[in-house]
Amino acid sequence: EHCARCHGPGFANGGVVSDLRYMSSATHQIFNQIVLEGVYSSAGMVSFADVLNKTDADDLHNYLVESGHTALEAQGDDGWWGSVMSGVYGIAGELIAWFMTP
């Protein structure tokens, strides 16, 4: 409900920002800080601590990981596109994390 406003339905990049199914490893590592603490608030990703708790954030993160795996499996032999997108979002995520680090 809240995520789709920016990330699109099913987190599949129908929104104005990245496809959450292809998060970088850096983003995975700080997922709860992003969602609950708002470490990317200066980039527009505000904290959702007022509507989500740690268990909710963990459940959401697990759902996104499963969705990413499902998307890659659905591409079958054309999985190269998922690899490309994963690389692109990985680089973008690393850059954003680097710029946002105090």
C-alpha positions, 0 to 999 in steps of 0.5 A: 500500500505505502510502497506502491506509491513510489516503487510501483505495484508489486515493487516491479518498477512501475513507480518513479524509483528502483525495482525493489526486487533487484536491491544491491547487497548494500541495500539489503544490509541496511534495509531496516535502517532505510525503512524504519530509520529513514536513512535515505530520507534526504533522497525521498525515502522517509521512515515508515516506523509509524506504520511498520515495526521491525517484524513487519520490515523483516517480513517485507524484506523477506517478501522482496527477496522471494519476489526477486527470486521468482522474477529471475526464475520466470525469465527462464533462459532470458534471465540475462535481463535480471542479471543486467538489472541486478547489476544496474541497481546494485551499482546505483544502490552502492552509489546512493549508500556511499553518498548518504553515508555521514 
